[in-house]
Amino acid sequence: MKFENPILSGCYPDPSICRVGDDYYLVNSSFTYYPGIPIFHSQDLINWSQIGHVLTSERQLPLSSKKSGSGTLNSFTGIYAPTIRYGNGRFYVISTNVEHSGNFMVWSENPEGPWSDPIYLDWSGIDPSLLFDRDGKVYLTGTGSNNDEVSGIYQAEFNPDTGAVLTERRMIWEGTGGSFPEGPHLYRIHDRYYLVIAEGGTEFGHMVTVARSENPYGPFESCPYNPVMTHRSIKSPIQATGHADLVETQDGSWWAVFLGIRPQGYPFYHHLGRETYLTHVRWTEEGWPIFGDNGQVSLEMEGPTFFEGYREDLLRFGRDDFESSQLGLHWNSLRNPPQGSFSLEHKPSWLELTGTDKGLDDSGNLTFVGRRQQDLECHVSVRMDFEPVKDGEEAGLTAYMNEKAHYEIAVTRNRGTKTILFRRRIGSLWKVEREDTLNTDSVVLSIRANAITYSFSYTLDNGEEVAIGSGECFYLSSEVAGGFTGVYFGMYATGNGEPCQTPALYDYFDYLRLNTNE
């Protein structure tokens, strides 16, 4: 039975996977979003349900800078490239908190959590990974760092109980010559050690390369078919394929999860972020892995033998009425949320957001609750009650890429008058495109997206819908705005320099997928 790629759409980059019996678990990078490292479960590699986050407290996920001196993290930093593995009766996730504490490891006996506090490692570089070998030894593998003389993949023996690096750090492979050898995963397959890495940068030159050895420290022999997967310089709706992780299924077949993008327009741009894809892996007679169809993958592919179709209960949610005492797993804050910035209890079935002095242009901790844009064509709407009492108080709905690139429709107070505005931030350029007087307590704010444009509107109590502005998707893309994430649709509140005196209340959040043929 065929399945559709990506298997996780929207900003779910750097996938890592492990199997325990008939169950599969997958994690992704989360950068400066909180909680951190979403974790998913599946029994067929296609239908994935989120079962939690690995990092759920500020103690586990401090999103502040120890290096820059600013005390905050921008959207280029945070949690990079986690790896999930199972060994000795525990699940282990190892990752990097860039700009704060470097490489760390957490563990849990249950993938749903709770997960341990981080064990910080005396290990430089990024993209750490673990191999639990058959003889009981555990190997820590990662990238080179600024302190290493040679760029490549480094390795040492490791104690997962204490986080201690037990042996000398040794460089084991430089790759095939592509830039940025990274994302390494070491496996023991067919009584040999296979090293799978990414090269070429996580952009249009991305690729997967493989080497093997009879010894975990090499020497490693490069696969004659390298790169074993890449879409560079070919015409395909999927680009930037790379950063793969292998898994053997219960029927003996091999599969890989990896990241890719779906570029739009020309010049090419992508704004949903790097997404999670799946492909089969076959082995040559000489024992080399070939990913997909001779290194290429498609939007529609044949699934595993045990995939029996899509589960309707895992389709994207429509309306969230905020009737639960906790936010759903699809919601994130930007960096660590300020104390008391949101509540689901003050007014039952409403989400209450109280703005701080920080706004969308800041890299600090602001009042923000958002979810990934997962579809090129979709419609988002919220009903909001907000009565600003001071000039500058503001709450609304944003299409947010990062602090340098976002569009929003918001209610505010300007010179004593309650207004509704549409604003665009593109790099150093900032402009309120339109501002209308608002005379109602409640208003519905909407964003309609297609592959080219975000269109913003508001609906009054009498049912009248007013179009207030639009913005190009291109300017919220990674190619323009930079960073490693994708667009989020977020509810937010801010005092724009001072704390808000009045909260914003959100009755519901609607997310509607418009085009099922993407």
JOMONOR-V471087 format. One record per run of one state. SS is the DSSP state (~ for helix, > for strand, _ for the rest). FROM is the first residue (numbers start at 1). TO is the last residue. If there is no record, write none. Layout:
SS | FROM | TO
SS | FROM | TO
This chain:
_ | 1 | 1
> | 2 | 4
_ | 5 | 7
> | 8 | 8
_ | 9 | 15
> | 16 | 20
_ | 21 | 22
> | 23 | 27
_ | 28 | 30
> | 31 | 31
_ | 32 | 32
> | 33 | 34
_ | 35 | 35
> | 36 | 42
_ | 43 | 48
> | 49 | 55
_ | 56 | 77
> | 78 | 87
_ | 88 | 89
> | 90 | 98
_ | 99 | 101
> | 102 | 108
_ | 109 | 118
> | 119 | 120
_ | 121 | 128
> | 129 | 132
_ | 133 | 137
> | 138 | 143
_ | 144 | 152
> | 153 | 159
_ | 160 | 163
> | 164 | 165
_ | 166 | 169
> | 170 | 173
_ | 174 | 181
> | 182 | 189
_ | 190 | 191
> | 192 | 199
_ | 200 | 206
> | 207 | 213
_ | 214 | 220
> | 221 | 222
_ | 223 | 228
> | 229 | 230
_ | 231 | 238
> | 239 | 248
_ | 249 | 253
> | 254 | 261
_ | 262 | 263
> | 264 | 264
_ | 265 | 268
> | 269 | 269
_ | 270 | 274
> | 275 | 283
_ | 284 | 288
> | 289 | 291
_ | 292 | 292
> | 293 | 293
_ | 294 | 295
> | 296 | 296
_ | 297 | 299
> | 300 | 302
_ | 303 | 311
~ | 312 | 314
_ | 315 | 318
> | 319 | 320
_ | 321 | 331
> | 332 | 334
_ | 335 | 341
> | 342 | 343
_ | 344 | 350
> | 351 | 353
_ | 354 | 355
> | 356 | 356
_ | 357 | 366
> | 367 | 372
_ | 373 | 377
> | 378 | 385
_ | 386 | 393
> | 394 | 402
_ | 403 | 404
> | 405 | 414
_ | 415 | 416
> | 417 | 426
_ | 427 | 428
> | 429 | 437
_ | 438 | 441
> | 442 | 449
_ | 450 | 452
> | 453 | 459
_ | 460 | 464
> | 465 | 472
~ | 473 | 476
_ | 477 | 477
~ | 478 | 481
_ | 482 | 487
> | 488 | 494
_ | 495 | 503
> | 504 | 513
_ | 514 | 518
